[in-house]
Amino acid sequence: MSDEARVQSSLSILKQSSTVVQIDYQSRPTTFTVDVAGAKGPVPGSIDVSVAGTDVDFGELTQPSLCQIHNQDATNFVEFGIWDPEGSVFYPLGEIGPGETYTLKLSRNLQEQFQTGTGTTGADTNRLRIKADTAACHVFVGAFEV
């Protein structure tokens, strides 16, 4: 089969003060389909995310790709990004507010490291990490292979 996954996206903004419209924007809804390669998912499912950060375990998948992240907390936001354990460095990439959900396509190079020069790297230890703001949160992460 093909085109098993359907992704739809749009953005609408209406900002006004008193009688003046400051922003009135509507994108056209975009929809596309994607082939799903594996039969597993959503992986890993609901996870507890700490303020220090929690690594997302995609171990059940060969190549995680389509991914939905839903912050199930009603009060706190979470950040997601890359965690480099060798340097103990978190590189934030995105933020998800209370109750918000976003769909993204993870890079096929998620655990790779590209740099100039020579030397050894621990690229295979890099992970997707989600970090809670001020209190632990429940976050649903659902990834699939494409």
N, C-alpha and C positions, 0 to 999 in steps of 0.2 A: 504494500500500500504506500501511498504518499500523501503529503499534505494533511497529516493527522492533527497537527496543532494549528490553531488560529489565534493570531495576536491582533488586538485592536487597540488603537491609541488616539487620543485627542486632547486638546487643551483649550479651555475657555476662560477668559479673564474679563471681568467688568469691575473697574474701580472708579468710584466717583466721590467727590466731596461737594456737599450742598447741591448745587445745580450743574456743576462742571464735571464732565466725563473726562477722566485722566487717561484711562486705558480701556479700550473696548476691542478685545481680540478673540477670534475664534479660529482655530485651525480646522482644516478639513479632516474628518476622521480617516485614519489610515488603517487598513486591514491587510494582512498578508498571512500566508500559510507556510508551514515549515514541516518537513519530514521528521518523524520521530524514529530514532534508530533503535532504542532499547525498549524493554518492557517494564522497567522499574521506575518508580517515582510515585508521588513526590518524595524526594530524599533531601534532607534527613527528617523533615516534619517539624513538629513543635519543639523548640529548644529553650532552655533557660539561659538568659544572657546576663552576664555580670557587668559591673561598672569597670572592672579591669579588662573585660573583653572575653569573648568565647569564640573559639575556632569552630568553623562550620565543617562538619565531617561529611564529605561526599563519597566515602569509601565504598558504598554499594554501586557506584556508577563508574564506568570506565572513563567517560568524558562528559562531565556535567556541562550543560549548555543553557537551555531555557530555564529561567529561575524566577520564582515569585517570592518576594520578601514582604511579610505582613507583620507590622508591629502591633501586637495584641494588647499592649498596655494603654490604659485610658489617660495617663498623665505625662509620662516621660517619653522623650525621643530617643532613638538609637542611631548610631553611626555604623556604616559598614565600610570596609577597606581591606588593605593587604597588611598582614602581620608578618614581619621578618623576625623570627625568633633568634637568629644568630646575632643581630644587632639590637634586639629588644626594641624594635621600632614599629609603630603603627602608622600606616599611611591612609588617612581617611579619604574616602572617595565620595560617599553620599550620606544623606541624613533622611531618616524616616520618622515622621511625627507620630504622635499618639493615634492609633487606629488606622494609620495610612498603609496602603499596599502599593508596591511597584513591581513591574515585570521587567526583567532585563535578560540579555543574552551574555553569559559568561564567556570570557575569552578562552579559546582552545589552548592558550599559553598561560593559563592561570598560575601554574606552579613553575613557570620558567623565569629566568632572569637574564636580561640582555644588558651588556655593558661593553665599553671599549677597554682595551688593554688585556693583560693576561692575569692569571691567578685563579684560585679556586673559589667557587661560590657554593652556597647552600640553597640554591634556587628551589630544590625539591622540598625544602622545609617551609617555604612561603605558603601562607594560608589565607583564605577569606575569613575575616574576623568581624564579628558584630559586637559593638560596645554600647552598653547602656549609659545614659547621661548621669542621673543622680540616684537611681535605685534599680535593682534587678528587674528585668522585664521578660515576659514570654514573647517569643518571636517565632512565627511560622516561616520556615524556609522550604520551598518545594522546588527541587531541580529535576530535570529530565535530560535524557541524551537525545541529541539530534544529529 
